Amino acid sequence: MLGKLDDYLRFNEAALSLRSQRQTVLASNIANADTPNYKARDIDFSSALQGALARSSGSASGPLRTTAAQHFPSPPQAGGTLPDGTALQYRGVVQGAVDGNTVDMDVERNQFADNALRYEAGITLINAQIKSMMAAIQGGS
């Protein structure tokens, strides 16, 4: 029973978790807007969500792994990773700065607001899922 409940909520749970992590990365970019040589980073949300869903479901459709010494290893991620293994990428330079900082506050604020809005939409979707489950358990309203 709990397995089916987990399956039912897995997508939105993974999406909210990634949105939360992305918000932290974007906030870090904004906080370091005046730090010399700081490179703005972000998450490729679509591929990160696919990876998170593959990891959480334990399916064979997850990322490919090397199984023999002749296989080529995955290229290293340029921007590092988050604790869950989500790859961080450097944001492209929109307007260069003399001090080497690549944070564009207009882009960061826009991405921060967009991510926050999508996070709120995700919470609304989970609330709707829970309400529909409660209605089914209680036999309708």
N, C-alpha and C positions, 0 to 999 in steps of 0.2 A: 504493500500500500504506500509506504513512504517513498519507495523507488519511483512509483508513478507520479507522486506529488513532486519529487525532485525533477523528474523529466518535464513536467508541466511548467515549472517555474525556472528551469535551467537557463533558457535564453535570456530572459529579462534580468535574472540574477547576474549572469556573466556580463551583460551589457552595462548594468549599473556599476558593477565593480570596476570595469574598465573606464567608465565615465569618471568615476571618482579618482582613479589613478591619473587620468589625463588632466583633470582639474588641478591636481597637485603639480604636475609637470608645467602646466600653463602658468600657474601661480608662481612657480619658481622662475620662469622666464621673466615675468613681470617684476618680481622682486630683484632680479639681477640686471635690470635694464641699464643701470649705470656702472656695472662691473666691467672693467677693461678685459678684453679678449673672451668674454663669455659668449658661448655659442647657443642660440635658442634651439630647443629640442621639442619634439612632439611625438605622438604615437600614430602609426598607420592604423586607424581604428578598425577598419574592415578586416584586415588580415589578423590583427590582434584578437578580434572577436572570434574569428574562425579558429584560431589556435586555442583560445580559451575553451571554446565549446568542444573541440576535439580532445583536449586534455581532460575536461570534466566528464565527458562521456566515456573516455577510455576506448574509443573506437579505433579501428585500424586506419581510418581516413585522416589521422593526425599527420603531423609533420614527418617527413621521411627521415630515417635514421640510417647511419652507415652500419652494415652488418659484416663487412669484410675489409681487410686491410687495403684492398685495391680501390675502395670507394674514396671519392674526394670529400674532404670535410666541408661543412657549411662555411661560408665566408664569415669572418667576424663582424659583429654589428658595430657600426660606427659610433653610435651614441650611447652604448651601454645597454643595460637591461633593467627593468623593474624587478622587484623581489619575486614576482610570479613568472618571470622569464619573458615578459613582453619586451620586445625590442624598442629602444628609443632611437629616433632618427634625428639628425640635425635638420633644422628648417633652412630652406634656401635663403640666401641673402637677397633682400628686397632693395635695401638702400644701405650701402656700406657706411661704416663709421670709422673715424680716424683711430679710435682706440681698439678696433678689432671686434667690437661687440656687434652681434647680428640680431639683437632684439629690436623688432619694429613694434612700438607700442600700439599702433592702430591695428595691426594684424593680431597681436596678442589679446587685446581687449575684445576684438571681434570673435576670435576663437573661444575665449573664456566665456563670453555671454552665450554663444551658440551651444557650447558644451553644457553649460548650466541649464539652458532651456531644454535640451535633449535629456538631461538627467531628470528634470522634473517630469517630462513626458513619460520617461521610463517608470517613475514612481507611480504616476497615474495609471499606467497599464498594469502594473503589479496589483494596485488596489482594485482595479476592475476584475482581474483574474481571481483575486481572493473573494471579492463580493459574489462573483458567479459561482465559485465553489461553495461558499456559505449558503447561497440560495439553493444549490443542488442538495446539499446536506440537510437543510431544513425543509426541503420539499417545496420550494418556491416561496414567493412572498405573498 
